[in-house]
Amino acid sequence: MTPIRPSGNAFALLTALILAFEPSSAHAEITLKLAWDPNPETDVVGYRVGWTTDPGTLHSHFDTGSATTVAISGLAADTLYHFTVVAVNAAGLVSEPAPLLSHRTSSLAMPSAFDTWWSDHGLLLESATEDPDGDGIANLLESLCGGDPWRADAADRGRIRAGITNGQWKLEYIVNRSVAEDPRLSHGVFVSTDGMSSWRDIRELSGHPGFGMSVEPDAAGPGLDRVRLCVPMDALGSSAVFARLRAALQE
């Protein structure tokens, strides 16, 4: 028996989609879905797809059974692959391979921790100012502080703890380190000495003698930093002082 021959359009690439990849992995992989026309021979029992990065050598293949579609996983990003398909009959004879079809996979940009936080909590960035758990901490500030936007956890996240000791105003708060480092997010502690009518960045006082800041990595849990500030009361010019943690998206 001569090898069976595929139909004239035996390997028509109907889809070339990134179906799945793991964005949190440093070794993300792409899955492509391929489809082709069925072979018209009556004794065809299956198909075999081959692919390679070297058109001279098909180093990988996959038997699809009677299916005329296949999802090929484990492909590298930004790489040119070449695909073909053969039909197999009941006697084990194979058709001539269909002409090579080439496809370059897309480049995968790893989502930042900031993007991942929003995705993991089922939120869109448009909801940055919303407060679905009603704890007084908007979603953007929740992301900075490692909070849960669906659970009222203001006692643990997004609040500044403050006290006065020996003429020093001492503040403490928690930040999600990887989110805080995202260049799209600006954040800081702002203070008011006029009954919250106006606010200024506490870093404006950093040149005053006695001002101090320390960061303890993972002191509040994995990936969470505990930030401590020490500000002399005479740098504030008032004993009636308020502080708040602010987060904003860079324009």
C-alpha positions as CSV (number, residue, x, y, z in Angstrom):
1,M,0.0,0.0,0.0
2,T,1.3,3.4,-0.9
3,P,1.4,6.0,1.8
4,I,-1.9,7.8,2.1
5,R,-1.9,11.4,1.1
6,P,-3.4,14.3,3.0
7,S,-6.1,16.4,1.5
8,G,-5.1,19.5,-0.4
9,N,-5.4,21.7,2.7
10,A,-4.4,19.2,5.2
11,F,-2.8,21.6,7.6
12,A,-4.7,24.8,7.8
13,L,-3.8,26.8,10.9
14,L,-7.2,27.8,12.1
15,T,-6.1,29.2,15.5
16,A,-2.9,30.2,17.0
17,L,-3.8,31.4,20.4
18,I,-2.0,31.7,23.7
19,L,-4.4,29.5,25.6
20,A,-2.5,29.2,28.9
21,F,0.6,30.5,30.6
22,E,1.6,30.9,34.2
23,P,2.4,34.6,34.6
24,S,3.9,34.3,38.1
25,S,6.5,31.8,36.9
26,A,10.0,32.9,35.9
27,H,9.7,30.2,33.2
28,A,6.4,30.9,31.6
29,E,5.3,28.6,28.8
30,I,2.9,29.1,25.9
31,T,0.3,26.7,24.7
32,L,-0.8,26.9,21.0
33,K,-3.9,25.4,19.6
34,L,-3.6,24.0,16.1
35,A,-6.3,22.7,13.7
36,W,-6.3,21.1,10.3
37,D,-8.7,19.6,7.7
38,P,-9.4,15.9,8.1
39,N,-7.8,13.5,5.5
40,P,-10.4,12.1,3.1
41,E,-8.9,8.5,3.0
42,T,-11.4,6.1,4.6
43,D,-8.8,4.0,6.5
44,V,-7.2,7.0,8.4
45,V,-7.1,6.2,12.1
46,G,-5.2,9.2,13.4
47,Y,-2.9,12.1,13.0
48,R,0.6,13.0,14.1
49,V,1.7,16.6,14.5
50,G,5.4,17.4,14.4
51,W,7.1,20.7,15.3
52,T,10.6,22.1,15.6
53,T,12.6,25.3,15.8
54,D,14.9,23.8,13.1
55,P,12.9,23.3,9.8
56,G,15.5,20.6,8.8
57,T,14.7,18.4,11.8
58,L,11.3,17.6,13.4
59,H,12.5,16.7,16.9
60,S,9.0,16.6,18.6
61,H,5.7,15.0,17.6
62,F,2.4,14.3,19.1
63,D,-0.2,11.6,18.2
64,T,-3.7,13.2,18.3
65,G,-5.8,10.1,17.6
66,S,-8.7,10.9,15.4
67,A,-8.8,14.5,16.6
68,T,-8.0,17.2,14.1
69,T,-7.0,19.8,16.7
70,V,-4.3,19.7,19.3
71,A,-3.0,22.0,22.0
72,I,0.8,22.0,22.2
73,S,2.1,23.2,25.5
74,G,5.6,24.0,26.8
75,L,6.5,26.3,24.0
76,A,9.0,29.1,24.6
77,A,8.1,32.8,24.2
78,D,9.3,34.8,21.3
79,T,10.4,31.7,19.3
80,L,9.8,30.7,15.7
81,Y,8.3,27.2,15.5
82,H,7.6,25.1,12.4
83,F,4.6,22.7,12.4
84,T,3.4,19.9,10.1
85,V,1.0,17.0,10.3
86,V,0.7,13.5,8.8
87,A,-2.2,11.1,8.6
88,V,-1.8,7.5,9.8
89,N,-3.8,4.5,8.5
90,A,-4.8,1.3,10.1
91,A,-1.6,-0.4,8.7
92,G,0.6,2.2,10.3
93,L,1.5,3.8,7.1
94,V,1.8,7.6,7.2
95,S,1.0,10.2,4.6
96,E,3.4,12.7,3.2
97,P,3.7,15.6,5.6
98,A,1.8,18.7,5.0
99,P,3.8,21.8,4.1
100,L,5.5,23.4,7.1
101,L,3.5,26.1,8.8
102,S,5.6,28.6,10.8
103,H,4.5,30.7,13.7
104,R,6.4,32.9,16.1
105,T,5.1,32.8,19.7
106,S,4.5,36.1,21.4
107,S,6.8,37.7,24.0
108,L,5.5,37.3,27.5
109,A,5.9,40.2,29.8
110,M,5.7,39.0,33.4
111,P,2.9,40.8,35.3
112,S,4.2,42.8,38.2
113,A,3.2,42.1,41.8
114,F,0.9,45.1,41.5
115,D,-0.9,43.6,38.6
116,T,-1.1,40.2,40.3
117,W,-2.6,41.6,43.4
118,W,-5.5,43.1,41.4
119,S,-6.0,39.9,39.4
120,D,-5.8,37.6,42.4
121,H,-8.6,39.6,44.1
122,G,-10.8,39.8,41.0
123,L,-10.5,43.6,40.8
124,L,-10.0,46.0,38.0
125,L,-7.7,49.0,38.4
126,E,-10.7,51.2,37.7
127,S,-11.9,50.3,41.2
128,A,-8.8,51.9,42.9
129,T,-10.9,54.3,44.9
130,E,-13.6,51.8,45.9
131,D,-13.9,50.1,49.3
132,P,-15.9,46.9,48.8
133,D,-15.3,45.6,52.4
134,G,-16.3,49.0,53.9
135,D,-13.3,49.2,56.3
136,G,-12.4,52.7,55.2
137,I,-9.4,51.6,53.1
138,A,-9.7,52.0,49.4
139,N,-8.5,49.2,47.1
140,L,-5.4,51.1,46.0
141,L,-4.3,51.5,49.6
142,E,-5.2,47.9,50.4
143,S,-2.8,46.8,47.6
144,L,0.0,48.9,49.1
145,C,-0.6,47.5,52.6
146,G,-1.1,43.9,51.7
147,G,-4.7,44.0,52.8
148,D,-7.7,42.0,51.7
149,P,-10.2,44.2,49.8
150,W,-13.0,41.7,50.6
151,R,-12.4,41.5,54.3
152,A,-12.5,44.4,56.8
153,D,-9.0,44.2,58.1
154,A,-8.3,47.8,58.8
155,A,-7.0,46.9,62.3
156,D,-4.1,45.0,60.6
157,R,-3.6,46.9,57.3
158,G,-3.6,50.5,56.1
159,R,-3.5,52.1,59.5
160,I,-0.7,54.1,61.0
161,R,0.1,53.4,64.7
162,A,1.5,56.5,66.4
163,G,2.6,57.6,69.8
164,I,4.7,60.2,71.5
165,T,7.8,59.2,73.5
166,N,10.3,61.6,75.0
167,G,9.4,64.4,72.6
168,Q,9.6,62.0,69.6
169,W,6.6,61.3,67.4
170,K,6.9,57.6,66.5
171,L,4.9,56.0,63.7
172,E,4.6,52.5,62.3
173,Y,2.8,51.0,59.3
174,I,3.0,48.0,57.0
175,V,3.6,47.9,53.3
176,N,3.5,45.1,50.7
177,R,7.1,45.5,49.5
178,S,6.8,44.2,45.9
179,V,3.7,46.4,45.3
180,A,5.3,49.4,46.9
181,E,8.2,49.1,44.5
182,D,6.0,49.4,41.4
183,P,6.8,52.7,39.5
184,R,3.1,53.3,38.8
185,L,2.4,53.7,42.5
186,S,3.4,56.7,44.5
187,H,2.9,56.5,48.3
188,G,4.0,58.0,51.5
189,V,3.0,59.3,54.9
190,F,1.4,62.8,55.0
191,V,0.9,64.9,58.1
192,S,-1.4,67.8,59.0
193,T,-0.9,70.3,61.9
194,D,-3.9,72.5,61.1
195,G,-6.8,70.2,61.9
196,M,-6.5,68.2,58.6
197,S,-7.2,71.3,56.4
198,S,-3.9,70.8,54.6
199,W,-1.3,68.0,54.3
200,R,2.4,67.7,53.5
201,D,4.7,64.8,52.8
202,I,6.5,63.8,56.0
203,R,9.7,63.4,53.9
204,E,9.9,67.2,53.8
205,L,11.0,66.9,57.5
206,S,13.8,64.4,56.8
207,G,16.5,67.0,57.0
208,H,15.5,67.9,60.6
209,P,17.9,66.6,63.3
210,G,16.5,63.5,65.0
211,F,14.3,62.4,62.0
212,G,14.7,58.7,61.4
213,M,13.2,56.0,59.3
214,S,13.8,52.2,59.4
215,V,12.4,49.3,57.4
216,E,12.2,45.7,58.8
217,P,11.7,43.3,55.9
218,D,9.2,40.5,56.5
219,A,8.5,41.8,60.0
220,A,4.8,41.7,59.4
221,G,4.7,38.5,57.3
222,P,6.2,37.2,54.1
223,G,6.7,40.0,51.7
224,L,5.5,42.6,54.2
225,D,7.7,45.3,55.6
226,R,7.2,47.1,58.8
227,V,8.1,50.8,58.4
228,R,9.0,52.9,61.4
229,L,9.3,56.7,61.5
230,C,10.6,58.9,64.2
231,V,9.9,62.7,64.0
232,P,10.9,65.2,66.7
233,M,7.8,67.1,67.8
234,D,9.6,70.5,67.4
235,A,10.0,69.7,63.7
236,L,6.2,69.6,63.4
237,G,5.6,72.9,65.3
238,S,2.4,71.6,66.8
239,S,1.3,69.0,69.3
240,A,-2.0,68.5,67.5
241,V,-0.8,66.5,64.5
242,F,-2.5,64.0,62.3
243,A,-0.9,61.4,59.9
244,R,-2.3,59.3,57.1
245,L,-0.9,56.9,54.6
246,R,-1.6,57.9,51.0
247,A,-1.3,56.0,47.7
248,A,-1.9,57.3,44.3
249,L,-1.4,56.2,40.7
250,Q,1.3,58.0,38.7
251,E,-0.1,59.9,35.7
